[in-house]
Amino acid sequence: MRFKLYLLFLLSASPLLAQKQPFTAAQLFKNEKTDLLKTLPSIRDWADDSHYLLTKDEKIFSVDVKTGRESEHPIKNDWVMYPPLSSLKKGEEKAKAQNLTASPNQKWIAFTRDSKNLYIADSANKERQLTSDGSETVYNGYAAWLYWEEVLGRNTQHKAFWWSPDSKYLAFMRFDETKVPVFPIAGATGQHGYLESQRYPKPGDPNPLVKMGIVEVATGKTVWADYDANADHYFGTPFWTPDSKALWMQWKSRGQDTLKLVAIQPATGGRTELVSESQKTWVDWLSDLHFVKDGRHFIRMSDESGWMHLYLHTMDGKLKNPLTSGAYTVTGVSHVDAKNGLVYFTARKENSARIDLYKVKFDGKGLQRLTFGEFSHQVQVSPGGSYFITTYSNLQTPPKMALLDKNGKFIRELGDAKGPAFDRFSVARTELVRVPTSDGFQLPVVIKYPTSYDPNKRYPVMISIYGGPNAGRVYDRWSYSPQEQWYAQDGLLQVGIDHRGSGHFGKTGQNFMHRNLGKWEMEDYGTAVKWLVDKGLADPKKVAITGGSYGGYVTALALTRGADVFTHGIANFGVMDWQLYDTEYTERFMDTPAENPEGYKESAVLNYADRLKGTLRIVHGTMDDNVHMQNSIQLVDTLENLGKHFEFMVYPGARHGFGTASKSRHAQAETARFIYRYLLEKPFPTDVWP
């Protein structure tokens, strides 16, 4: 009798034998403790080639890679001049100062004021205005909307000036938007409302005119790069050479099928062409250049072969040799060891859904994978390249952290995010599969199964996508969210799909999208859905899709052009006709409407509105300055005129996305209501979403 009781105790106490438990709403949404996951060590940087910096208990420690010994590290606060400038003391003037940026030698600070003119000031509060022609349509050092959104990047906060490494020069872009059409954005607050006038070029419209100026700090003299100020072209992010002897500019034709890298002399503005690249479809901007410390070479990334690879050039632009080649994508350079002639880089080589670290010799030989296992890795390489730290995971394995040497030899584990109670909970199973297309692509599809999955049952499916060119979302790395776990517990099959142009198949796959956005997204997503149905996973009467921006476009297209496959959709702030989006992004893929009228017609959601037969919800913010609400309004108008049923959700005052936390919470709750009403057909859980 005692033995039986003891056996029962062992069975109930064993986590391996005990039944796994579901999460409660409080555990998922109200931060009730579960011990499911742990926080990984906070490694902020490398102190030197053999010590990394660890943040712990609000202190910084230097950790010896050989011994693991920790010692408190005194953080030196390098002097950065936040100007106690007399002209900036006044609140109004201070508010107008933008993008305050110290020079490398910390003697100067550059900034723009009121989006119009460029200034510098020294530590003695002496301010100097470098430009004076700024106006409502002319900006110096402050990017026009199109350049901020599509060329320089949102993270620049409109900053369009660059210090030379020796602090003697300041390069800047000057934008003239006089001829750019104005788009009105209506605000509804107050008694009378108000109107914003946005300079926004749409396909075929005049673009901002752009010039590149270089100011000599000592004299204030501005030299202009030798380009026609009225030419219809683009300039990309420039790069100063390490010796400050030249500013390397990126030039692209309006058609965006040719990219040139050009050296500008600061003293004269004269230019020398270094590299020219042309493709039949489009050429993307260089996101970075890597100057080798020998002073004689630089490394360029290009997908001109059909895949993104590294190329070694001499400083006069001549190609010395490719560093990498093959049917895989290089994602970045992590370290260049000039002394030993080695380049450390990351790539999606072993599996397009994973990232690994590699090294290769300057002659392109001796390629070696340094990371390990069937994981996706995020690496931090030491300054000298002797060691690296990797944070690695896959869809089934929570992140771990490890220290390795330059040859990939494992030194020690630094952390594991898997908590002590992980195995007690029924975490939704997630897997990556490859779905074949009729013409030979193997589409990556990630599936998160219901926690009570029954192979003999079909499930409602929600497909979350973005869908833009080279913007894939399917990766073999750990992904966990309370919302997804809750939906899995309630029986929702959650799916992510990447099409042939998503980046998994290099530029070769992306080129299919040229001049016909929407076609291959629908072809490939439809193929994946049919596979899910054929495998007995998905209920063909409950195939839902959702996404925002480009994903909103794809969702609306799926419910119209793809109406025979998709039954439900939530289209968030999407482009409904590519004639309504901006020049740089749209023309890159579609050319102009005059050059490609049939492509614009065939890609527009509006032209398939008559096919709508499922349940479509259209969502948009009234003051979206990226994808104008005009897009959704035109689709709403078309559907109404056709007598079609649909749902429409408006977010007053919201920009691109949902904006405020309250709007985001509301959108999340409304998405949940949609899922419970149409897909799960269950009562809405008010204890989870208000």
N, C-alpha and C positions, 0 to 999 in steps of 0.2 A: 504494500500500500504506500509506504514511504517512497519507494522507487518511482511509482506511477505519478505521485504528486511532484517529485523532483523533476521528472521528465516533462510534465506539463509546464512547470516553471521555466525550464530551459527553452521549450518551444515558444512560450509567450515572450520571453526576454530576448530571444535572438533576433536581431534586425534583419538577418538573412532569411529567416523563416516567417517572420511576422508579416502580415499584409501591409503594403505601403498605404499611407494615409493621404487623402486629398488636402488641399489648402483650404482654409476658411477665408471668408471675405476680409476679416480683420487682419489675417496674416498677409494677405496680398495687397490690401489697400490702406490699412491703417497702421502699418509698421509694427504689428505685433511680432515679437521675437520668434524666429524659427530656427536659427543656427544653420540655415541652408547653405549660406555662402559666407566666406570671410574676406576681409579686405587684404589685398596684396600689399607688399611693402611699397612705400612711396619713394621711388628713386627719381630724383629731380634732374640729375645730370652727372657728368664725370668731373672730378676734381683735377685729375691728371690721367695719364695712361694706365695707372695701376691702382687708382682709388676712385670709387664712386661715392656720390653723395646721397645719403639716406635721411629722410625726414621722419622723425619719431618723437612723440611727446612734445611737439612744437619746437624741437631742437633739430639742428643739422649735424649729422655725423659723417665723418669720412671713413669709409670701409676699405681695408686692405684686401685686394682680390686674392692674394696668396693665403693669408691667414684667416680672413674673415673678421679680424679684430676691428672694433669700432672705437673711434676717438672723436670727441666733440670738435666740430670744425668751425672756426671763426669765419663767418661770412663777411667778406669785405664789400662794403657798399660803395661801388664805384660812383664817383661824383657825377651826377647827371643834373644839368642845369635846368631847373624849372624856373622860368624867368621871373625874378622879382622886378619885372620891367615896369617903369612908371606908366607906360602907355597901356599896360595890361592890368593895372591896379583897379581901374574902374570896372564895375561889374558888367556894364554894357559892352565895353571894348573887349574885356576878357571873354565874354560869351561869343564874340565874333571871331576870335582866334581859333584856328583849326589845325589839327595834326602837328602839334609842336614836336619837332624832331631835332635832337642835338647832333652836332657834327661829330665825326669820329674822334677829333682831338678835344672835344668838349668845350671849345672856345666860343662856339656860335650855336644859335638855335634858329631853325627855319620854321616858318608857319605861313598859312594863308589866313586872310581875314575876310569874313563875309563872303567867302567863296569866290572872290574876285581877283585879289592881287597877292603877290608873294612878298614876304618880308624876311629879313634876318635881324638878329640882335645879339649883342655880346653881353658878357657878364657885368659890364659897367652900365647896363641899362640903356645903352646906345642902340637905337633901332634904325634900321635902314630899309626903305621901301625899294624893292627891286623892280617892280613893274607898276605901271600907272594907268594902263588902258582897260582895266577890268570894268565890266558893266553887267547889265542884266543878261547879256548873251555872250560875254567874253570872260573866260576864267583862266587865270594863270596859276598853275600848280595845283589846281582843284579840278578833278575829273568831271567831265560832262556825264550825265546819267548813263548813256550808252557804254562809255568806257569803263565806268565803275562796275556796271552789271556784267559786261561781257568780255572786256579786255584785261583791265588791271585787277579786277576781282573785288568782291564785297568787303573782304578783310582789310582793304586799304583805306576804308572810310573816306574815299574820294581823294586820298593823297596821291599827287602826281608830280612829285619832285624827289630827287635822289642826290645825296651827298657823294662826292668822290672820296675814296679811301684816305687821301691826304688832306681832306677838308679845304682844299683850295678852290674847288668848283662845286656849283650846285646846278644840276640839270633839272629842267622842268618842261612840262607840256603846256602849251597854250591852246585853248579850245575856243572856237568861234561857232556859236549855234544860231547865228542870225537867220540862216536859211532853213533851219530844221523846223518842221511843222510843230504846231502847238496842239497838245491833246488836253481837253478840259476834264478835270476830275472834280466832281461835285461833292461838297461836304454838306451834311444835312442838319448839323447842330445849330442851335440858336433859332431865333425867330425867322431870319431871312436866309439862313444858310450861307455858304461861301463857295468860292471857286478857286481851285488850284490850276495853274496853267503850266503844263509839263512839256518841255521840249523832248519829243519822242519820235525818232524816225522809224517809219514802218517800211516794209520791203519796197524798194524802188525809190524811196524818198531821199532828199539830200541828207548827207551825214554831217556831223560837226567837222569843221575844218581844223586840222591839228598841225602845230609846229613844235619842234623841239628846240628849246633854248638852253644855252650853257652860260651861267654867270660866273665870272671870275670874282671871287669874294673880295680880294684886296682892292680891286678897282670899281667893282659894280658893273663892269662892262658885260653886255650880253652879246653872245655870238649865236647865230641861228644855224642849225644843221642845214646843209645844202640840199633842200627839197623845195619844190614848188608849193608855196603856201596855199594855193587854190586847188591842189591836186586831190582827186577822189581816191584816197587810200587810207590805210590804217597804220598806226604805230603801236607796237607792243611794249611790254615792260623792258626797259633797257638794262644793260649790265656794265658797270665800270670795270675796267681791267684793274688787277691788283696794284699796278704801279701808277694808276690814275692818268696814264698817258692817252687813253682813248675811252670814249663812251661807245659801247657796242649797242646799236639800235636794231630793233626788229621792224621790218617793213613788210606789209602785206598788201597785195592788190585788192581792189574792191571785190573782185570775183573770188578772192581768198583761195585761189589755186596755186599761188606762188608766194613763198616766204623768203626774204633775204635778210641775212645778218650783215650789218654794215658798220664799219669802224668810223667814228666821227672824231676829228681832231678838235680838242677844246679851244685852241687858240684861233682857229680859222673857220671851223664848221665844215671843212672839207671832208668828203667821205670816200671810203675805200670798201668795195664789196668783198666780203670774206667767204660767205657760203650762200648759195641759191638753191632752193628746193621747190620743185613743182610736182603736182599730182593731178590726175584727171578729175578727181573729186574735190577735195579740199585739203588744206594743210593747217594743222593746229599750231598755236603759239608755243614757243619754247618756254616751259615753266621755270627752267633754271639752266645755267651753264656752270661747268666745274672747271676752274682754272687749276692746272697742275702746278705745284709749287716749284717745279724746275724752271718756270717762267717761259717755257718753250712750247707748251701744249695746252689744249683745252679739250674737254669731253662734251659732246653734244648728243642729245637724245632725238631720235627721229623714227617715224613709222613708215617711211617711204618704201621699205621693203615689203610692206603688208603687215609687219609686226614691229612694235616699239623696241628699238635696240640702241646700243651705245656705240659712238664713233669717236675715234681719237684723231684730232686735227693738230697741225702745227699752228702757231699763233698768226700766221698769214692766211689761215683759212683752208689750207690744203689738207685733204683727207690723207692721213697716214695709213690707217687700217680700221676696219670694224673691230670692236671689242667683243661683241656678242652677235649671234645670228641663230636663226631657227624659228620654228613655229611656236613661239612663246613670247610673253610680254614682260619687258623690263619695267619696273615700277619706280625705280629711283636709285641714285648713287648715295651710299652711306659713308664711304670713306675712300680717299685716294692716297695710296702710299707711293709717293714719288721716288723715294730712296730705293725701294725694292721693286718698283714697277708693277704695282698691283692695284686693282680697282675692286672695292667691295660694293656690291649692289644687291638690290632686292628684285625678285622676279616671280611671276606666276608661271613656273616652268613645269614642276612635277604634276601640278593639277591647277587648272585655270581658276579654281575657287580658293586656292591657298597661296600664301606668300612665303618665300624662303629667302635666306641670305646666301650669297655666293661670292666667290672671288675669282678673278681672272687676270692673267698677265697682260701687260701693255700690248703684246703682239697678238692678243686674242686667243692664246693657247692656255692650257692648264685649268680650264673651268672646273671649279670645285664647289659643291654644295656644302655649306657650313652648318646649317640648321638640320634638324632631325625629325624623324617620325612622320606620321600622317596628320600634321598640324599646320595651322596658319600662324606665322610668326610676326611679331612686331619687335624690332631690334633697336638697341642703342649701342653704337660702336664707340669704343674709347678713342680719345683724341689721336693716339698713335696707331690705332688699329690692332693692338695686341690682344684685346678682349672685347667681348660683346655680351650684353644682357638681352635675353629674349623673353617676351611674354607670349606664351603660346597656348592654343586651345583648338578644339574642333567642335562640331555641333553637339557631340555627346559629352565632351570633357570641359569642365569649367577651367578658366585660365590658370596656368602655372607660370612661375618665373624662375629662370635659371641663368647661371653665369658660365660662359664658355670661353675658350681661348681662340686665337686667330685661326687655328686649324680645325675648329669645331669640336675640340675635346671638352667634354663635360667636366666642369670643376665642382660645382655644387648647386643644389636647388636653393632658391631664395624665398620661394613662397608658393602657396597652393590656395586657390580661392574656394576649393571644395570644403564646405563646413562639416562639422561633426554629425549633423542631423541630415545630411544630404540624402543618404540612402533610406531614410525613413519616409520620405515623401514621394508621391507619385508624380514626378516631373514629366511633363509631356515629351514623348519620344520624337526626335527630329532627325530626319535623314536627308541626304543629298542623292538624287538620282539623275540619270541622263536620259533624255527623251529624244529618240531619233526623228529627224525630219526626212522627207522623201528625197531631198537632194544632199544628204550626207552630214548635216550638222547634228551634234549631240547636245541638245539644249540642257543647261543645268537647271534643275528644279529642286527646291527645298520644300519638304513636307513636314508639317508639325501635326502629328496624329492626335485625335481625341484620347484622353487618358484611359477611357474605357473602350478602346478600339476593338471592334468586332469585325474580322475579315469577311464575314458573311453579310455585312450591312453597308449600305451606301450612306454617305454623309453630305450635308450641305457644305459648300466650300467657299471660302473668302480668299481671293487672290489679291495681294498687296503688291503694287508695282510702281516704278517710276517710268522706265521705258525709253528715255532719251538715248541718243548715240553715245556710246562709251560711258554709260552711267549705270552699269550693272549693280544689282543689289544682292545677288546670291553668292555667299561665301561660306566656306566650311570653317566657321569659327563660332565660338560660344555666343549664343543670343538668348536672352531671357528677359521677359517682361511680365509684370503681374496681369496685364490685360490678356496677353496671349495665353498665359497659363489658365486664367479663368475661362476663356472661351473654349480651351481644350477640355476642361473639366465638364463643360456643358454640351460637348459633342460637336464642335465646329472643326472642320478640316481646314487648316490654314496653310496657304501655299504661296511661294515666291517663284517667279519664272524670269529667266533672262533670255532674250532673243539673240539672234545671230549678230546684231549690231551693238550688243551690250558691252563689248570689250573682251569677252571670253575668247573670241576668235580674231582678235587683233583688228588692225585696220582693214584686213581682207573682209571680215564680216561687216564692219561698219560701212564699207563702200556700197553695200546693197541698198543702203538707205538714201543714197544720193538722188535728189530730185523727186523722191516719192516717199516722204515721211508718212508713216501709218500703215503702209502696205505690209511690210515684213513683220511689224509688231503683231498685226492681226493674224497673219499666216502662222507665225511661230507660237503665239499664245493659244491660238485655236488648236494647233497640233498637240500642245501640252495638255489642254483640257480634254481633248478627245482621248488621249492616253489615260488620263485619270479616270475617265468614264469607262473605257475598255477594260481597265484593271479592276473595276468594281469598287473603286474608292469614292468617286464623286457621284452625287445625285444630279443627273443632267437637268432636272427641273429647278435646281437651286445652285447655280453657278454665279457667284457674285465677284465683282472686281472693284477695286478702289485705288485711288492715288491722287496726288496733288501736283499742280503745275503741269509739267509734261505728262505726269500720271493722270491728271484730270482730263487732258486731251485723249489719252489712250482709253480711259474708262468710258468717256462719252462715245468714242469711236467704236468701242466693243459692244455697246448697247444699241448701236445703229448699224454700222457696217458689219459688225460681227454678231448681229442679233440672233442668228441661228445657233450660236454657241453660248452666249452669255445672257443670263436672265435677270440679273440685278446689278446695280452699280451706283457708287457714290463718286461723282466727278467734282473734285475740289479745285476751284480757281484754275480751270484749264483753258488752253488755247483752242478755240473752236474753228478757227480759220487762220491759216498761217499768214494771210495778208494783214492780220491784225496784230502781229507780234513785231519785235524790233528787227532792224536791218542786219546787224552783225551776226546774230545767232541764226536767224531764218535763212538769210542768203548763203551762209556757209554751207548749208545742206541742200537748199532748194533753188539757189540762184534767184534772180528777180522774177516777179510775176510776168514781165514782158518776155523774159528768156524762157520761162517754163510755165506757160498758162495751164496746160493740162495737168501738170504735177500739182499745182496749187488747187485746182478743182478737185482732183481725185483724193487729195489729202484732207480736205475740209470736212469736218463733222456735219456742217450745215447741209451738205449735199446728200447725206444719207439719213436725214431726220425722218423721212417717210417710212423707214424700215423699223423704227422703234416699236417694240412689242412687249418688252420686259418692263421692269420697274427701275427708272432712272431718277436719282436725286442729283440736282445741280446745286453747287454751293459756291458762293463768292463773297468777298469783302467789297464793300462799296467804294473804298478808296485805294484799291490795289493799283500801285503805280508800276507794276512789273507786267503782269498779265491783266490788262484792263478789264473791268467788269463788262465792258462792251462785248466781250466774247460770249459770256453767258447770256447777256440780254439778247443778243442776236439769235442764239440757239433757242431761248425761251420764246421769242417772237415767232420763229419758224415753226416750232412745235405747236404753239397755240393756233397758228394759221392752218396747220394740218389737222387740228382737232385731236392731238395726241395727249394722253395722260402722262404726267410727270410730277416730280416734287421739286420745290425750289426753296433753298434756305439762304437768307441774306444776313451778312454780318456787318452792320453799320459801322463805318469808320475803320474797318479792318484793312490793313495793307495786304501784302502778299503772304498768305498764311492766315492764321487766325488771330495773330497779334497778342492781345492781353491774355492773362491767365484765365480770366473769367470766360472769354470767348473760346479759348482752347478747351476748357472743361466742358462747356456747353456742346461744342462740336464732338468731343469724345463721347459724351452721353447720348447725343443724337445718333451717332454711328452705332452705339450699342443698341439703342431702341430699334434701329433699322435691322440689325442682325437678329435680335430676338423676335421681332415681328415677322420678318419675311423668310429667314433662314432656319432659325431654331424652332420657331413657332412655340415659344414658351413665354410665361409671364416675365415681364421686365423686372430684374432684381434691383429694387430701389435701395437696398442696403449697400449696394456697390456704387451705383451711379445715382446722383440725386435727380 
